[in-house]
Amino acid sequence: MAEENTPSQIGEDALLAAVEAALDDAEPDEAAAVAAAIGAHVRDQELAAAAAADGDSGPNWSDGKWKFASKVARKRRRSVRVPTDAPTDPWTAAGRADRM
């Protein structure tokens, strides 16, 4: 069975050739850092593609919106209305609680 060149494979081959050309004079630790960064980027894209295929758009406030509002009410002694587009990361949301 012959291998077919998919668009992503062709893109990866071109990227690999460009990286090899750019790293001809790189030190081993520089080349390793570039390889690690590219590997992390490719892995992130794979995870994003898998999430998109599953129909998962990432975390949202459907489960934690009211819990967060209750926590702010208890800690700051005031009620807040958490916007739907508020950050879902707890630390970021807590930092913006004064603006809600």
C-alpha positions as CSV (number, residue, x, y, z in Angstrom):
1,M,0.0,0.0,0.0
2,A,1.6,3.3,-1.1
3,E,1.6,6.3,1.2
4,E,-0.4,9.3,0.0
5,N,0.8,12.8,0.6
6,T,-1.9,14.6,2.5
7,P,-1.9,18.4,2.7
8,S,-0.8,18.3,6.3
9,Q,2.0,15.9,5.4
10,I,3.2,18.2,2.6
11,G,3.0,21.1,5.0
12,E,5.0,19.2,7.6
13,D,7.7,18.3,5.0
14,A,8.0,21.9,4.0
15,L,8.3,23.0,7.6
16,L,10.9,20.4,8.3
17,A,13.0,21.5,5.4
18,A,12.7,25.1,6.4
19,V,13.7,24.3,10.0
20,E,16.6,22.2,8.9
21,A,17.9,25.0,6.7
22,A,17.6,27.5,9.5
23,L,19.2,25.3,12.1
24,D,22.3,24.4,10.1
25,D,24.5,26.6,12.3
26,A,22.5,26.3,15.5
27,E,24.0,24.9,18.7
28,P,22.6,21.6,19.9
29,D,20.7,23.2,22.8
30,E,19.2,25.8,20.4
31,A,18.1,23.1,18.0
32,A,16.5,21.1,20.9
33,A,14.6,24.2,22.1
34,V,13.2,24.8,18.6
35,A,12.3,21.1,18.3
36,A,10.5,21.2,21.6
37,A,8.6,24.4,20.7
38,I,7.5,22.9,17.4
39,G,6.5,19.7,19.1
40,A,4.4,21.5,21.6
41,H,2.7,23.6,18.9
42,V,1.9,20.5,16.8
43,R,0.5,18.7,19.9
44,D,-1.7,21.8,20.7
45,Q,-3.0,21.7,17.2
46,E,-3.8,18.0,17.5
47,L,-5.6,18.5,20.8
48,A,-7.6,21.4,19.3
49,A,-8.5,19.3,16.3
50,A,-9.6,16.4,18.5
51,A,-11.7,18.8,20.6
52,A,-13.3,20.3,17.5
53,A,-14.1,16.8,16.2
54,D,-15.8,15.9,19.5
55,G,-17.8,19.1,19.4
56,D,-16.2,20.4,22.6
57,S,-15.7,24.1,22.5
58,G,-13.8,24.2,25.8
59,P,-14.8,25.2,29.2
60,N,-17.8,27.4,29.7
61,W,-19.8,28.9,32.5
62,S,-22.8,26.5,32.2
63,D,-21.7,24.6,35.3
64,G,-19.7,27.0,37.4
65,K,-21.2,30.4,36.7
66,W,-23.6,30.4,39.6
67,K,-21.1,28.8,42.0
68,F,-18.6,31.5,41.2
69,A,-21.3,34.2,41.7
70,S,-22.1,32.7,45.1
71,K,-18.5,32.6,46.1
72,V,-18.0,36.2,45.2
73,A,-21.2,37.1,47.2
74,R,-19.8,35.3,50.3
75,K,-16.3,36.7,50.1
76,R,-17.0,40.2,49.0
77,R,-20.4,40.6,50.6
78,R,-22.0,41.8,47.4
79,S,-23.9,40.1,44.6
80,V,-22.5,40.0,41.1
81,R,-23.9,39.0,37.7
82,V,-21.3,36.9,36.0
83,P,-21.3,37.6,32.2
84,T,-21.5,34.7,29.8
85,D,-18.2,35.8,28.2
86,A,-16.4,36.1,31.5
87,P,-13.1,34.2,31.7
88,T,-13.5,30.6,32.8
89,D,-10.1,30.4,34.4
90,P,-10.7,30.8,38.2
91,W,-7.7,33.1,38.8
92,T,-8.5,35.4,35.9
93,A,-12.2,35.5,36.8
94,A,-11.4,36.3,40.5
95,G,-9.1,39.1,39.4
96,R,-12.0,40.6,37.4
97,A,-14.7,40.1,40.1
98,D,-14.6,43.8,41.0
99,R,-15.8,44.6,37.4
100,M,-18.7,42.3,37.5
